[in-house]
Amino acid sequence: MKKIKVSAPGKLMLFGEHAVVYDRPCLVTAVDQRLKATVEITDDNMFCLDAPEVDIAGYQKPMDCLGTGEIPSGAKFVEFAVKNFIEKYPLTYGVKVTTASDFSSQFGFGSSSASTVCVLKALSELSGKKLDNKKLFDLSYKTVLDIQGKGSGFDVAAAIYGGTLYFVTGGKVIEPLTINEISLVIGYTGIKADTVTIMASVFEKMKAQPERVERIYDAIEKLTEDAKIKMLEGDWERVGKFMDFNQEYLRDLGVSSEKLEALILAAKHAGALGAKLSGAGGGDCMIALVTNDTRKFVESAIEKAGGQIMHVKPNAKGVRVEV
Ligand code: MEV
């Protein structure tokens, strides 16, 4: 039987979170911590999943029951990915998936979207359909929406395309940016953010104060556009300032937290060019833009403030078949 191993990177949001859910752009970079999936064709017409990083062992069900019944949360993305693939491209065999991750699903690096992308890429190769990146994006994004109901798809795009991207909601624009190096320090708050709940709270705020929230999104959009230009020019001082402004808007949206603020303040006091939360907020990670001279001061300040430094590199390669 045929077997393939695929890997996809995690991601970090640089600019534009939340606004990107509502038809605005964002800037995202793929990180060198990867999710790996081994996908095997079997002759028993069963779907089997082992995903130790999300506590799934020996999970299985018939291929024609995918998406039905009680599904453990750690299995949802992979199961719906297989379901969506076979609805479009029927398979006459079973599928066994085993995943492994360089990073914990706690960090907010996008392990669910990376596993979705890995499985769909693997099936696209094994079945001979060889989907191009846009088709892979559309099917992966559909899978994420089936489960989460809401989301921009930026994490799916980062997992597929890699590098650093200018991205507009739903993949309306996916533009790879040529940026050599982004010097980031990443601080983990120790708190797992619940993206879906935070997105729902932002949606409630939008319903209560539509004009105010739209104004915030417009301002974030402008910052993201300007940050894109300055990143391409390598004007990191300006990019840092824009990060600080973006953080102010995120604070206004109510998605920052005491711990995030403490790590951001510590990074700024230690000389970071800019600092902000990255992702949904409420927890997960913050990012600080540094120079070679300030990196170690910023790292130790974040640690002193109770954060954990995540040693990840931006601009990582997108999904690929491993040999
Ligand atoms: C979550 O990491 C980032 C959000 O903008 C959601 C999304 O873009 O799907 C809050």
Residues whose N, C-alpha, C, O or C-beta is under 5 A from the ligand:
A	BS01	MEV	E17 H18 V20 V21 G151 S152 G153 F154 T195 G279 A280
